[in-house]
Amino acid sequence: MRNPFLNKAISAYTTANSAVPPLVAVVRLYERAMAHLYAARAAAAAGRFEAHHDAVNRAVMIFAGLDSILIFDKYEDVATTLRQFYRRLIVQAGAAASRRDPVAACDSLISQLSFMLKAWQSIAAERGEASSVAGATAKGPHASVVGRTMDHAHGGISA
């Protein structure tokens, strides 16, 4: 039996990944996580801690989904680094609300995620998928988590 939290994370990943090439899905998931962190930051600044908590949880679900699909049989060092990154973000996000300054905690998360988002966007540009990141349609190749390996940790990120 799977953890309900993991089921939600995989569901979010599957939804984002269902109609776009895998690399585009990764970029979009990073962008969506970034949007949730900005919403969490704004909610914390306004003293709306329930909204802050909800937005942080949405970002954490994305990180957990990305972590859950890493494949370690090839390029294990890259997969290990990404796993450490996602798990560090999950821990930091979980502690953000209890920090003295939850806005600063969100700023730290946003900064870390921004760096990785730019890296994935650069990879997409190198592979000619940059234009599809902003507006990929359902006409693109199907990339379900179950039906296809979406191993963004190594060479399988191209369609």
C-alpha positions, 0 to 999 in steps of 0.5 A, a space after each residue: 500500500 502506498 503512502 497517500 502523500 506519495 500518491 498525490 505527488 505521483 498524481 501531480 507528476 502524471 498530470 503535468 507529464 501526460 501530454 508533453 515531452 518529458 523534459 518539458 514536463 520537468 521544466 513545467 513542474 519546476 515552474 509550478 513549484 516556484 509559483 507555489 513557493 512565491 504564493 507561500 512567501 506572499 501568504 507568510 508575509 500577509 500572516 495567512 499561515 494556513 495558505 502558506 502551509 497549503 502552498 508549501 505542501 503543494 511545492 513539496 508534493 512536486 519535489 516528492 514526485 520528482 524524487 520518486 521517478 529518479 532512476 539510478 541504474 545509469 548515471 547514478 551520481 546525477 540521480 543521487 545529487 538530484 535526490 539529495 536536492 529534492 529531499 533537502 528542499 522537502 525538509 527545508 519547506 516543511 520547516 519554513 512555517 516554523 522558522 522565525 522568518 518564514 518569508 526568508 525561508 521561502 526566499 531561500 527555497 525560491 533561490 535554490 529552485 531558481 538556480 535549478 530551474 534555469 539549468 533545466 531551461 538551458 537543457 531544454 534550449 540545448 535540445 530544442 524544446 525551449 519553445 515547447 516549454 511555454 506552450 506545449 500541446 496535447 499533440 506532443 508525444 505522450 509521456 506517462 509515468 507508468 508507460 514511459 520512463 521519465 528519468 530526468 536524471 539521465 539521458 532519458 529526458 529527451 522525447 
